[in-house]
Amino acid sequence: MTDYCDRGWLASYLRSELELDDKIEYLDHLDVCPECWEKVYSATKATHPHYYKMTARQVKVTERDLARMDLKEEEIIEVA
């Protein structure tokens, strides 16, 4: 499948110019080729950066809130 590492395939894929069968083969190639996958990921991220924004959400829980919840130690789950 090294034929699919060609920049032409990448460009055609990104412009949605591949026929269905070729697109399926290229997607199969992306599953096994980390270099091509990275190129597709980077190009998509550059085109649609709003989909890739990381929003940090922190919830502050006070000791008082925890006491009111009356959770047992095994029920507390740490979320990163």
mmCIF file of the N, C-alpha and C atoms, coordinates in Angstrom:
data_MODEL
# 
_entry.id   MODEL 
# 
loop_
_atom_site.group_PDB 
_atom_site.id 
_atom_site.type_symbol 
_atom_site.label_atom_id 
_atom_site.label_alt_id 
_atom_site.label_comp_id 
_atom_site.label_asym_id 
_atom_site.label_entity_id 
_atom_site.label_seq_id 
_atom_site.pdbx_PDB_ins_code 
_atom_site.Cartn_x 
_atom_site.Cartn_y 
_atom_site.Cartn_z 
_atom_site.occupancy 
_atom_site.B_iso_or_equiv 
_atom_site.pdbx_formal_charge 
_atom_site.auth_seq_id 
_atom_site.auth_comp_id 
_atom_site.auth_asym_id 
_atom_site.auth_atom_id 
_atom_site.pdbx_PDB_model_num 
ATOM 1   N N  . MET A 1 1  ? 0.812   -1.209 0.000  1.00 0.00 ? 1  MET A N  1 
ATOM 2   C CA . MET A 1 1  ? 0.000   0.000  0.000  1.00 0.00 ? 1  MET A CA 1 
ATOM 3   C C  . MET A 1 1  ? 0.848   1.263  0.000  1.00 0.00 ? 1  MET A C  1 
ATOM 4   N N  . THR A 1 2  ? 2.091   1.151  -0.295 1.00 0.00 ? 2  THR A N  1 
ATOM 5   C CA . THR A 1 2  ? 2.929   2.337  -0.301 1.00 0.00 ? 2  THR A CA 1 
ATOM 6   C C  . THR A 1 2  ? 2.512   3.326  -1.376 1.00 0.00 ? 2  THR A C  1 
ATOM 7   N N  . ASP A 1 3  ? 1.739   2.878  -2.360 1.00 0.00 ? 3  ASP A N  1 
ATOM 8   C CA . ASP A 1 3  ? 1.231   3.800  -3.385 1.00 0.00 ? 3  ASP A CA 1 
ATOM 9   C C  . ASP A 1 3  ? 0.395   4.904  -2.741 1.00 0.00 ? 3  ASP A C  1 
ATOM 10  N N  . TYR A 1 4  ? -0.219  4.610  -1.612 1.00 0.00 ? 4  TYR A N  1 
ATOM 11  C CA . TYR A 1 4  ? -1.107  5.563  -0.965 1.00 0.00 ? 4  TYR A CA 1 
ATOM 12  C C  . TYR A 1 4  ? -0.361  6.609  -0.146 1.00 0.00 ? 4  TYR A C  1 
ATOM 13  N N  . CYS A 1 5  ? 0.949   6.455  0.030  1.00 0.00 ? 5  CYS A N  1 
ATOM 14  C CA . CYS A 1 5  ? 1.729   7.459  0.750  1.00 0.00 ? 5  CYS A CA 1 
ATOM 15  C C  . CYS A 1 5  ? 2.039   8.661  -0.135 1.00 0.00 ? 5  CYS A C  1 
ATOM 16  N N  . ASP A 1 6  ? 1.577   8.640  -1.312 1.00 0.00 ? 6  ASP A N  1 
ATOM 17  C CA . ASP A 1 6  ? 1.767   9.713  -2.281 1.00 0.00 ? 6  ASP A CA 1 
ATOM 18  C C  . ASP A 1 6  ? 0.978   10.960 -1.858 1.00 0.00 ? 6  ASP A C  1 
ATOM 19  N N  . ARG A 1 7  ? 1.574   12.149 -1.992 1.00 0.00 ? 7  ARG A N  1 
ATOM 20  C CA . ARG A 1 7  ? 0.906   13.405 -1.621 1.00 0.00 ? 7  ARG A CA 1 
ATOM 21  C C  . ARG A 1 7  ? -0.360  13.638 -2.449 1.00 0.00 ? 7  ARG A C  1 
ATOM 22  N N  . GLY A 1 8  ? -0.403  13.095 -3.637 1.00 0.00 ? 8  GLY A N  1 
ATOM 23  C CA . GLY A 1 8  ? -1.592  13.230 -4.487 1.00 0.00 ? 8  GLY A CA 1 
ATOM 24  C C  . GLY A 1 8  ? -2.806  12.552 -3.872 1.00 0.00 ? 8  GLY A C  1 
ATOM 25  N N  . TRP A 1 9  ? -2.576  11.352 -3.294 1.00 0.00 ? 9  TRP A N  1 
ATOM 26  C CA . TRP A 1 9  ? -3.673  10.654 -2.617 1.00 0.00 ? 9  TRP A CA 1 
ATOM 27  C C  . TRP A 1 9  ? -4.157  11.463 -1.426 1.00 0.00 ? 9  TRP A C  1 
ATOM 28  N N  . LEU A 1 10 ? -3.195  12.001 -0.683 1.00 0.00 ? 10 LEU A N  1 
ATOM 29  C CA . LEU A 1 10 ? -3.541  12.817 0.481  1.00 0.00 ? 10 LEU A CA 1 
ATOM 30  C C  . LEU A 1 10 ? -4.358  14.027 0.066  1.00 0.00 ? 10 LEU A C  1 
ATOM 31  N N  . ALA A 1 11 ? -3.898  14.737 -0.944 1.00 0.00 ? 11 ALA A N  1 
ATOM 32  C CA . ALA A 1 11 ? -4.600  15.935 -1.417 1.00 0.00 ? 11 ALA A CA 1 
ATOM 33  C C  . ALA A 1 11 ? -5.996  15.579 -1.923 1.00 0.00 ? 11 ALA A C  1 
ATOM 34  N N  . SER A 1 12 ? -6.090  14.493 -2.685 1.00 0.00 ? 12 SER A N  1 
ATOM 35  C CA . SER A 1 12 ? -7.397  14.074 -3.203 1.00 0.00 ? 12 SER A CA 1 
ATOM 36  C C  . SER A 1 12 ? -8.337  13.690 -2.078 1.00 0.00 ? 12 SER A C  1 
ATOM 37  N N  . TYR A 1 13 ? -7.812  13.018 -1.067 1.00 0.00 ? 13 TYR A N  1 
ATOM 38  C CA . TYR A 1 13 ? -8.636  12.640 0.070  1.00 0.00 ? 13 TYR A CA 1 
ATOM 39  C C  . TYR A 1 13 ? -9.148  13.881 0.793  1.00 0.00 ? 13 TYR A C  1 
ATOM 40  N N  . LEU A 1 14 ? -8.261  14.830 1.046  1.00 0.00 ? 14 LEU A N  1 
ATOM 41  C CA . LEU A 1 14 ? -8.648  16.042 1.779  1.00 0.00 ? 14 LEU A CA 1 
ATOM 42  C C  . LEU A 1 14 ? -9.636  16.901 0.997  1.00 0.00 ? 14 LEU A C  1 
ATOM 43  N N  . ARG A 1 15 ? -9.569  16.849 -0.314 1.00 0.00 ? 15 ARG A N  1 
ATOM 44  C CA . ARG A 1 15 ? -10.517 17.615 -1.142 1.00 0.00 ? 15 ARG A CA 1 
ATOM 45  C C  . ARG A 1 15 ? -11.765 16.808 -1.479 1.00 0.00 ? 15 ARG A C  1 
ATOM 46  N N  . SER A 1 16 ? -11.882 15.616 -0.908 1.00 0.00 ? 16 SER A N  1 
ATOM 47  C CA . SER A 1 16 ? -13.021 14.704 -1.144 1.00 0.00 ? 16 SER A CA 1 
ATOM 48  C C  . SER A 1 16 ? -13.186 14.385 -2.623 1.00 0.00 ? 16 SER A C  1 
ATOM 49  N N  . GLU A 1 17 ? -12.081 14.165 -3.296 1.00 0.00 ? 17 GLU A N  1 
ATOM 50  C CA . GLU A 1 17 ? -12.111 13.863 -4.724 1.00 0.00 ? 17 GLU A CA 1 
ATOM 51  C C  . GLU A 1 17 ? -11.968 12.377 -5.028 1.00 0.00 ? 17 GLU A C  1 
ATOM 52  N N  . LEU A 1 18 ? -11.769 11.556 -4.032 1.00 0.00 ? 18 LEU A N  1 
ATOM 53  C CA . LEU A 1 18 ? -11.591 10.126 -4.269 1.00 0.00 ? 18 LEU A CA 1 
ATOM 54  C C  . LEU A 1 18 ? -12.935 9.443  -4.469 1.00 0.00 ? 18 LEU A C  1 
ATOM 55  N N  . GLU A 1 19 ? -12.947 8.480  -5.369 1.00 0.00 ? 19 GLU A N  1 
ATOM 56  C CA . GLU A 1 19 ? -14.130 7.637  -5.537 1.00 0.00 ? 19 GLU A CA 1 
ATOM 57  C C  . GLU A 1 19 ? -14.285 6.804  -4.267 1.00 0.00 ? 19 GLU A C  1 
ATOM 58  N N  . LEU A 1 20 ? -15.465 6.294  -4.036 1.00 0.00 ? 20 LEU A N  1 
ATOM 59  C CA . LEU A 1 20 ? -15.746 5.564  -2.802 1.00 0.00 ? 20 LEU A CA 1 
ATOM 60  C C  . LEU A 1 20 ? -14.766 4.420  -2.562 1.00 0.00 ? 20 LEU A C  1 
ATOM 61  N N  . ASP A 1 21 ? -14.500 3.606  -3.586 1.00 0.00 ? 21 ASP A N  1 
ATOM 62  C CA . ASP A 1 21 ? -13.574 2.481  -3.416 1.00 0.00 ? 21 ASP A CA 1 
ATOM 63  C C  . ASP A 1 21 ? -12.170 2.963  -3.060 1.00 0.00 ? 21 ASP A C  1 
ATOM 64  N N  . ASP A 1 22 ? -11.711 4.015  -3.734 1.00 0.00 ? 22 ASP A N  1 
ATOM 65  C CA . ASP A 1 22 ? -10.391 4.563  -3.440 1.00 0.00 ? 22 ASP A CA 1 
ATOM 66  C C  . ASP A 1 22 ? -10.346 5.167  -2.040 1.00 0.00 ? 22 ASP A C  1 
ATOM 67  N N  . LYS A 1 23 ? -11.427 5.810  -1.638 1.00 0.00 ? 23 LYS A N  1 
ATOM 68  C CA . LYS A 1 23 ? -11.482 6.406  -0.305 1.00 0.00 ? 23 LYS A CA 1 
ATOM 69  C C  . LYS A 1 23 ? -11.400 5.319  0.765  1.00 0.00 ? 23 LYS A C  1 
ATOM 70  N N  . ILE A 1 24 ? -12.102 4.227  0.548  1.00 0.00 ? 24 ILE A N  1 
ATOM 71  C CA . ILE A 1 24 ? -12.072 3.109  1.492  1.00 0.00 ? 24 ILE A CA 1 
ATOM 72  C C  . ILE A 1 24 ? -10.659 2.540  1.584  1.00 0.00 ? 24 ILE A C  1 
ATOM 73  N N  . GLU A 1 25 ? -10.001 2.372  0.441  1.00 0.00 ? 25 GLU A N  1 
ATOM 74  C CA . GLU A 1 25 ? -8.626  1.859  0.446  1.00 0.00 ? 25 GLU A CA 1 
ATOM 75  C C  . GLU A 1 25 ? -7.689  2.825  1.150  1.00 0.00 ? 25 GLU A C  1 
ATOM 76  N N  . TYR A 1 26 ? -7.883  4.125  0.926  1.00 0.00 ? 26 TYR A N  1 
ATOM 77  C CA . TYR A 1 26 ? -7.030  5.108  1.578  1.00 0.00 ? 26 TYR A CA 1 
ATOM 78  C C  . TYR A 1 26 ? -7.269  5.113  3.094  1.00 0.00 ? 26 TYR A C  1 
ATOM 79  N N  . LEU A 1 27 ? -8.513  4.986  3.510  1.00 0.00 ? 27 LEU A N  1 
ATOM 80  C CA . LEU A 1 27 ? -8.816  4.912  4.940  1.00 0.00 ? 27 LEU A CA 1 
ATOM 81  C C  . LEU A 1 27 ? -8.192  3.670  5.561  1.00 0.00 ? 27 LEU A C  1 
ATOM 82  N N  . ASP A 1 28 ? -8.200  2.555  4.835  1.00 0.00 ? 28 ASP A N  1 
ATOM 83  C CA . ASP A 1 28 ? -7.520  1.345  5.314  1.00 0.00 ? 28 ASP A CA 1 
ATOM 84  C C  . ASP A 1 28 ? -6.026  1.617  5.469  1.00 0.00 ? 28 ASP A C  1 
ATOM 85  N N  . HIS A 1 29 ? -5.467  2.340  4.509  1.00 0.00 ? 29 HIS A N  1 
ATOM 86  C CA . HIS A 1 29 ? -4.049  2.692  4.574  1.00 0.00 ? 29 HIS A CA 1 
ATOM 87  C C  . HIS A 1 29 ? -3.763  3.557  5.802  1.00 0.00 ? 29 HIS A C  1 
ATOM 88  N N  . LEU A 1 30 ? -4.649  4.503  6.096  1.00 0.00 ? 30 LEU A N  1 
ATOM 89  C CA . LEU A 1 30 ? -4.441  5.373  7.256  1.00 0.00 ? 30 LEU A CA 1 
ATOM 90  C C  . LEU A 1 30 ? -4.393  4.584  8.555  1.00 0.00 ? 30 LEU A C  1 
ATOM 91  N N  . ASP A 1 31 ? -5.103  3.472  8.603  1.00 0.00 ? 31 ASP A N  1 
ATOM 92  C CA . ASP A 1 31 ? -5.093  2.623  9.802  1.00 0.00 ? 31 ASP A CA 1 
ATOM 93  C C  . ASP A 1 31 ? -3.722  2.019  10.078 1.00 0.00 ? 31 ASP A C  1 
ATOM 94  N N  . VAL A 1 32 ? -2.928  1.823  9.031  1.00 0.00 ? 32 VAL A N  1 
ATOM 95  C CA . VAL A 1 32 ? -1.636  1.160  9.208  1.00 0.00 ? 32 VAL A CA 1 
ATOM 96  C C  . VAL A 1 32 ? -0.441  2.078  8.967  1.00 0.00 ? 32 VAL A C  1 
ATOM 97  N N  . CYS A 1 33 ? -0.682  3.316  8.572  1.00 0.00 ? 33 CYS A N  1 
ATOM 98  C CA . CYS A 1 33 ? 0.415   4.218  8.248  1.00 0.00 ? 33 CYS A CA 1 
ATOM 99  C C  . CYS A 1 33 ? 0.350   5.466  9.141  1.00 0.00 ? 33 CYS A C  1 
ATOM 100 N N  . PRO A 1 34 ? 1.119   5.483  10.221 1.00 0.00 ? 34 PRO A N  1 
ATOM 101 C CA . PRO A 1 34 ? 1.050   6.622  11.141 1.00 0.00 ? 34 PRO A CA 1 
ATOM 102 C C  . PRO A 1 34 ? 1.498   7.942  10.509 1.00 0.00 ? 34 PRO A C  1 
ATOM 103 N N  . GLU A 1 35 ? 2.395   7.899  9.528  1.00 0.00 ? 35 GLU A N  1 
ATOM 104 C CA . GLU A 1 35 ? 2.851   9.132  8.885  1.00 0.00 ? 35 GLU A CA 1 
ATOM 105 C C  . GLU A 1 35 ? 1.712   9.793  8.109  1.00 0.00 ? 35 GLU A C  1 
ATOM 106 N N  . CYS A 1 36 ? 0.996   8.998  7.326  1.00 0.00 ? 36 CYS A N  1 
ATOM 107 C CA . CYS A 1 36 ? -0.129  9.549  6.558  1.00 0.00 ? 36 CYS A CA 1 
ATOM 108 C C  . CYS A 1 36 ? -1.257  9.987  7.484  1.00 0.00 ? 36 CYS A C  1 
ATOM 109 N N  . TRP A 1 37 ? -1.512  9.202  8.530  1.00 0.00 ? 37 TRP A N  1 
ATOM 110 C CA . TRP A 1 37 ? -2.557  9.572  9.476  1.00 0.00 ? 37 TRP A CA 1 
ATOM 111 C C  . TRP A 1 37 ? -2.241  10.918 10.113 1.00 0.00 ? 37 TRP A C  1 
ATOM 112 N N  . GLU A 1 38 ? -0.980  11.130 10.482 1.00 0.00 ? 38 GLU A N  1 
ATOM 113 C CA . GLU A 1 38 ? -0.567  12.391 11.091 1.00 0.00 ? 38 GLU A CA 1 
ATOM 114 C C  . GLU A 1 38 ? -0.762  13.558 10.122 1.00 0.00 ? 38 GLU A C  1 
ATOM 115 N N  . LYS A 1 39 ? -0.472  13.324 8.849  1.00 0.00 ? 39 LYS A N  1 
ATOM 116 C CA . LYS A 1 39 ? -0.656  14.382 7.843  1.00 0.00 ? 39 LYS A CA 1 
ATOM 117 C C  . LYS A 1 39 ? -2.135  14.734 7.698  1.00 0.00 ? 39 LYS A C  1 
ATOM 118 N N  . VAL A 1 40 ? -2.992  13.733 7.661  1.00 0.00 ? 40 VAL A N  1 
ATOM 119 C CA . VAL A 1 40 ? -4.433  13.985 7.555  1.00 0.00 ? 40 VAL A CA 1 
ATOM 120 C C  . VAL A 1 40 ? -4.929  14.698 8.801  1.00 0.00 ? 40 VAL A C  1 
ATOM 121 N N  . TYR A 1 41 ? -4.489  14.244 9.957  1.00 0.00 ? 41 TYR A N  1 
ATOM 122 C CA . TYR A 1 41 ? -4.889  14.864 11.230 1.00 0.00 ? 41 TYR A CA 1 
ATOM 123 C C  . TYR A 1 41 ? -4.460  16.320 11.269 1.00 0.00 ? 41 TYR A C  1 
ATOM 124 N N  . SER A 1 42 ? -3.207  16.596 10.920 1.00 0.00 ? 42 SER A N  1 
ATOM 125 C CA . SER A 1 42 ? -2.690  17.965 10.957 1.00 0.00 ? 42 SER A CA 1 
ATOM 126 C C  . SER A 1 42 ? -3.421  18.872 9.981  1.00 0.00 ? 42 SER A C  1 
ATOM 127 N N  . ALA A 1 43 ? -3.688  18.363 8.785  1.00 0.00 ? 43 ALA A N  1 
ATOM 128 C CA . ALA A 1 43 ? -4.396  19.161 7.785  1.00 0.00 ? 43 ALA A CA 1 
ATOM 129 C C  . ALA A 1 43 ? -5.827  19.450 8.231  1.00 0.00 ? 43 ALA A C  1 
ATOM 130 N N  . THR A 1 44 ? -6.480  18.459 8.797  1.00 0.00 ? 44 THR A N  1 
ATOM 131 C CA . THR A 1 44 ? -7.848  18.653 9.276  1.00 0.00 ? 44 THR A CA 1 
ATOM 132 C C  . THR A 1 44 ? -7.872  19.617 10.449 1.00 0.00 ? 44 THR A C  1 
ATOM 133 N N  . LYS A 1 45 ? -6.896  19.501 11.328 1.00 0.00 ? 45 LYS A N  1 
ATOM 134 C CA . LYS A 1 45 ? -6.823  20.389 12.482 1.00 0.00 ? 45 LYS A CA 1 
ATOM 135 C C  . LYS A 1 45 ? -6.587  21.827 12.040 1.00 0.00 ? 45 LYS A C  1 
ATOM 136 N N  . ALA A 1 46 ? -5.759  22.017 11.030 1.00 0.00 ? 46 ALA A N  1 
ATOM 137 C CA . ALA A 1 46 ? -5.487  23.363 10.524 1.00 0.00 ? 46 ALA A CA 1 
ATOM 138 C C  . ALA A 1 46 ? -6.712  23.956 9.840  1.00 0.00 ? 46 ALA A C  1 
ATOM 139 N N  . THR A 1 47 ? -7.491  23.118 9.180  1.00 0.00 ? 47 THR A N  1 
ATOM 140 C CA . THR A 1 47 ? -8.688  23.580 8.468  1.00 0.00 ? 47 THR A CA 1 
ATOM 141 C C  . THR A 1 47 ? -9.834  23.876 9.423  1.00 0.00 ? 47 THR A C  1 
ATOM 142 N N  . HIS A 1 48 ? -9.971  23.075 10.470 1.00 0.00 ? 48 HIS A N  1 
ATOM 143 C CA . HIS A 1 48 ? -11.082 23.212 11.419 1.00 0.00 ? 48 HIS A CA 1 
ATOM 144 C C  . HIS A 1 48 ? -10.568 23.283 12.855 1.00 0.00 ? 48 HIS A C  1 
ATOM 145 N N  . PRO A 1 49 ? -9.834  24.328 13.213 1.00 0.00 ? 49 PRO A N  1 
ATOM 146 C CA . PRO A 1 49 ? -9.235  24.371 14.551 1.00 0.00 ? 49 PRO A CA 1 
ATOM 147 C C  . PRO A 1 49 ? -10.253 24.403 15.689 1.00 0.00 ? 49 PRO A C  1 
ATOM 148 N N  . HIS A 1 50 ? -11.453 24.898 15.411 1.00 0.00 ? 50 HIS A N  1 
ATOM 149 C CA . HIS A 1 50 ? -12.459 24.988 16.473 1.00 0.00 ? 50 HIS A CA 1 
ATOM 150 C C  . HIS A 1 50 ? -12.892 23.612 16.975 1.00 0.00 ? 50 HIS A C  1 
ATOM 151 N N  . TYR A 1 51 ? -12.728 22.571 16.164 1.00 0.00 ? 51 TYR A N  1 
ATOM 152 C CA . TYR A 1 51 ? -13.075 21.225 16.615 1.00 0.00 ? 51 TYR A CA 1 
ATOM 153 C C  . TYR A 1 51 ? -12.025 20.647 17.558 1.00 0.00 ? 51 TYR A C  1 
ATOM 154 N N  . TYR A 1 52 ? -10.842 21.235 17.564 1.00 0.00 ? 52 TYR A N  1 
ATOM 155 C CA . TYR A 1 52 ? -9.731  20.673 18.313 1.00 0.00 ? 52 TYR A CA 1 
ATOM 156 C C  . TYR A 1 52 ? -9.357  21.501 19.531 1.00 0.00 ? 52 TYR A C  1 
ATOM 157 N N  . LYS A 1 53 ? -10.165 22.482 19.870 1.00 0.00 ? 53 LYS A N  1 
ATOM 158 C CA . LYS A 1 53 ? -9.869  23.302 21.036 1.00 0.00 ? 53 LYS A CA 1 
ATOM 159 C C  . LYS A 1 53 ? -10.043 22.475 22.296 1.00 0.00 ? 53 LYS A C  1 
ATOM 160 N N  . MET A 1 54 ? -9.090  22.625 23.174 1.00 0.00 ? 54 MET A N  1 
ATOM 161 C CA . MET A 1 54 ? -9.189  21.964 24.465 1.00 0.00 ? 54 MET A CA 1 
ATOM 162 C C  . MET A 1 54 ? -9.753  22.971 25.457 1.00 0.00 ? 54 MET A C  1 
ATOM 163 N N  . THR A 1 55 ? -10.835 22.634 26.032 1.00 0.00 ? 55 THR A N  1 
ATOM 164 C CA . THR A 1 55 ? -11.401 23.507 27.052 1.00 0.00 ? 55 THR A CA 1 
ATOM 165 C C  . THR A 1 55 ? -11.221 22.830 28.396 1.00 0.00 ? 55 THR A C  1 
ATOM 166 N N  . ALA A 1 56 ? -10.529 23.508 29.247 1.00 0.00 ? 56 ALA A N  1 
ATOM 167 C CA . ALA A 1 56 ? -10.305 22.962 30.580 1.00 0.00 ? 56 ALA A CA 1 
ATOM 168 C C  . ALA A 1 56 ? -11.518 23.282 31.444 1.00 0.00 ? 56 ALA A C  1 
ATOM 169 N N  . ARG A 1 57 ? -12.038 22.262 32.015 1.00 0.00 ? 57 ARG A N  1 
ATOM 170 C CA . ARG A 1 57 ? -13.172 22.444 32.910 1.00 0.00 ? 57 ARG A CA 1 
ATOM 171 C C  . ARG A 1 57 ? -12.783 21.930 34.274 1.00 0.00 ? 57 ARG A C  1 
ATOM 172 N N  . GLN A 1 58 ? -12.793 22.820 35.201 1.00 0.00 ? 58 GLN A N  1 
ATOM 173 C CA . GLN A 1 58 ? -12.480 22.423 36.559 1.00 0.00 ? 58 GLN A CA 1 
ATOM 174 C C  . GLN A 1 58 ? -13.685 22.713 37.435 1.00 0.00 ? 58 GLN A C  1 
ATOM 175 N N  . VAL A 1 59 ? -13.993 21.766 38.234 1.00 0.00 ? 59 VAL A N  1 
ATOM 176 C CA . VAL A 1 59 ? -15.096 21.923 39.167 1.00 0.00 ? 59 VAL A CA 1 
ATOM 177 C C  . VAL A 1 59 ? -14.489 21.922 40.556 1.00 0.00 ? 59 VAL A C  1 
ATOM 178 N N  . LYS A 1 60 ? -14.756 22.970 41.268 1.00 0.00 ? 60 LYS A N  1 
ATOM 179 C CA . LYS A 1 60 ? -14.237 23.049 42.634 1.00 0.00 ? 60 LYS A CA 1 
ATOM 180 C C  . LYS A 1 60 ? -15.324 22.576 43.592 1.00 0.00 ? 60 LYS A C  1 
ATOM 181 N N  . VAL A 1 61 ? -14.946 21.622 44.386 1.00 0.00 ? 61 VAL A N  1 
ATOM 182 C CA . VAL A 1 61 ? -15.854 21.091 45.387 1.00 0.00 ? 61 VAL A CA 1 
ATOM 183 C C  . VAL A 1 61 ? -15.219 21.369 46.746 1.00 0.00 ? 61 VAL A C  1 
ATOM 184 N N  . THR A 1 62 ? -15.941 22.020 47.569 1.00 0.00 ? 62 THR A N  1 
ATOM 185 C CA . THR A 1 62 ? -15.413 22.351 48.894 1.00 0.00 ? 62 THR A CA 1 
ATOM 186 C C  . THR A 1 62 ? -15.538 21.146 49.824 1.00 0.00 ? 62 THR A C  1 
ATOM 187 N N  . GLU A 1 63 ? -14.805 21.215 50.908 1.00 0.00 ? 63 GLU A N  1 
ATOM 188 C CA . GLU A 1 63 ? -14.889 20.158 51.921 1.00 0.00 ? 63 GLU A CA 1 
ATOM 189 C C  . GLU A 1 63 ? -16.315 20.048 52.451 1.00 0.00 ? 63 GLU A C  1 
ATOM 190 N N  . ARG A 1 64 ? -16.975 21.175 52.567 1.00 0.00 ? 64 ARG A N  1 
ATOM 191 C CA . ARG A 1 64 ? -18.348 21.195 53.060 1.00 0.00 ? 64 ARG A CA 1 
ATOM 192 C C  . ARG A 1 64 ? -19.278 20.452 52.092 1.00 0.00 ? 64 ARG A C  1 
ATOM 193 N N  . ASP A 1 65 ? -19.075 20.692 50.783 1.00 0.00 ? 65 ASP A N  1 
ATOM 194 C CA . ASP A 1 65 ? -19.876 19.981 49.781 1.00 0.00 ? 65 ASP A CA 1 
ATOM 195 C C  . ASP A 1 65 ? -19.640 18.472 49.861 1.00 0.00 ? 65 ASP A C  1 
ATOM 196 N N  . LEU A 1 66 ? -18.380 18.109 50.021 1.00 0.00 ? 66 LEU A N  1 
ATOM 197 C CA . LEU A 1 66 ? -18.067 16.683 50.137 1.00 0.00 ? 66 LEU A CA 1 
ATOM 198 C C  . LEU A 1 66 ? -18.716 16.062 51.360 1.00 0.00 ? 66 LEU A C  1 
ATOM 199 N N  . ALA A 1 67 ? -18.693 16.778 52.454 1.00 0.00 ? 67 ALA A N  1 
ATOM 200 C CA . ALA A 1 67 ? -19.300 16.266 53.683 1.00 0.00 ? 67 ALA A CA 1 
ATOM 201 C C  . ALA A 1 67 ? -20.808 16.078 53.497 1.00 0.00 ? 67 ALA A C  1 
ATOM 202 N N  . ARG A 1 68 ? -21.437 17.009 52.781 1.00 0.00 ? 68 ARG A N  1 
ATOM 203 C CA . ARG A 1 68 ? -22.884 16.898 52.542 1.00 0.00 ? 68 ARG A CA 1 
ATOM 204 C C  . ARG A 1 68 ? -23.222 15.703 51.656 1.00 0.00 ? 68 ARG A C  1 
ATOM 205 N N  . MET A 1 69 ? -22.299 15.333 50.783 1.00 0.00 ? 69 MET A N  1 
ATOM 206 C CA . MET A 1 69 ? -22.556 14.206 49.883 1.00 0.00 ? 69 MET A CA 1 
ATOM 207 C C  . MET A 1 69 ? -22.504 12.882 50.620 1.00 0.00 ? 69 MET A C  1 
ATOM 208 N N  . ASP A 1 70 ? -21.802 12.856 51.740 1.00 0.00 ? 70 ASP A N  1 
ATOM 209 C CA . ASP A 1 70 ? -21.707 11.659 52.565 1.00 0.00 ? 70 ASP A CA 1 
ATOM 210 C C  . ASP A 1 70 ? -21.269 10.443 51.744 1.00 0.00 ? 70 ASP A C  1 
ATOM 211 N N  . LEU A 1 71 ? -20.203 10.618 50.991 1.00 0.00 ? 71 LEU A N  1 
ATOM 212 C CA . LEU A 1 71 ? -19.684 9.529  50.163 1.00 0.00 ? 71 LEU A CA 1 
ATOM 213 C C  . LEU A 1 71 ? -18.701 8.690  50.952 1.00 0.00 ? 71 LEU A C  1 
ATOM 214 N N  . LYS A 1 72 ? -18.750 7.425  50.680 1.00 0.00 ? 72 LYS A N  1 
ATOM 215 C CA . LYS A 1 72 ? -17.765 6.539  51.268 1.00 0.00 ? 72 LYS A CA 1 
ATOM 216 C C  . LYS A 1 72 ? -16.516 6.608  50.401 1.00 0.00 ? 72 LYS A C  1 
ATOM 217 N N  . GLU A 1 73 ? -15.373 6.299  50.956 1.00 0.00 ? 73 GLU A N  1 
ATOM 218 C CA . GLU A 1 73 ? -14.106 6.444  50.240 1.00 0.00 ? 73 GLU A CA 1 
ATOM 219 C C  . GLU A 1 73 ? -14.109 5.686  48.916 1.00 0.00 ? 73 GLU A C  1 
ATOM 220 N N  . GLU A 1 74 ? -14.695 4.502  48.853 1.00 0.00 ? 74 GLU A N  1 
ATOM 221 C CA . GLU A 1 74 ? -14.691 3.715  47.624 1.00 0.00 ? 74 GLU A CA 1 
ATOM 222 C C  . GLU A 1 74 ? -15.606 4.290  46.537 1.00 0.00 ? 74 GLU A C  1 
ATOM 223 N N  . GLU A 1 75 ? -16.477 5.221  46.901 1.00 0.00 ? 75 GLU A N  1 
ATOM 224 C CA . GLU A 1 75 ? -17.372 5.842  45.924 1.00 0.00 ? 75 GLU A CA 1 
ATOM 225 C C  . GLU A 1 75 ? -16.769 7.061  45.237 1.00 0.00 ? 75 GLU A C  1 
ATOM 226 N N  . ILE A 1 76 ? -15.670 7.560  45.769 1.00 0.00 ? 76 ILE A N  1 
ATOM 227 C CA . ILE A 1 76 ? -15.056 8.754  45.214 1.00 0.00 ? 76 ILE A CA 1 
ATOM 228 C C  . ILE A 1 76 ? -14.226 8.362  44.003 1.00 0.00 ? 76 ILE A C  1 
ATOM 229 N N  . ILE A 1 77 ? -14.513 9.002  42.896 1.00 0.00 ? 77 ILE A N  1 
ATOM 230 C CA . ILE A 1 77 ? -13.804 8.735  41.646 1.00 0.00 ? 77 ILE A CA 1 
ATOM 231 C C  . ILE A 1 77 ? -13.053 9.990  41.254 1.00 0.00 ? 77 ILE A C  1 
ATOM 232 N N  . GLU A 1 78 ? -11.780 9.828  40.956 1.00 0.00 ? 78 GLU A N  1 
ATOM 233 C CA . GLU A 1 78 ? -10.983 10.975 40.532 1.00 0.00 ? 78 GLU A CA 1 
ATOM 234 C C  . GLU A 1 78 ? -11.135 11.136 39.024 1.00 0.00 ? 78 GLU A C  1 
ATOM 235 N N  . VAL A 1 79 ? -11.444 12.344 38.601 1.00 0.00 ? 79 VAL A N  1 
ATOM 236 C CA . VAL A 1 79 ? -11.606 12.634 37.175 1.00 0.00 ? 79 VAL A CA 1 
ATOM 237 C C  . VAL A 1 79 ? -10.531 13.618 36.784 1.00 0.00 ? 79 VAL A C  1 
ATOM 238 N N  . ALA A 1 80 ? -9.796  13.275 35.730 1.00 0.00 ? 80 ALA A N  1 
ATOM 239 C CA . ALA A 1 80 ? -8.717  14.153 35.276 1.00 0.00 ? 80 ALA A CA 1 
ATOM 240 C C  . ALA A 1 80 ? -9.212  15.104 34.228 1.00 0.00 ? 80 ALA A C  1 
# 
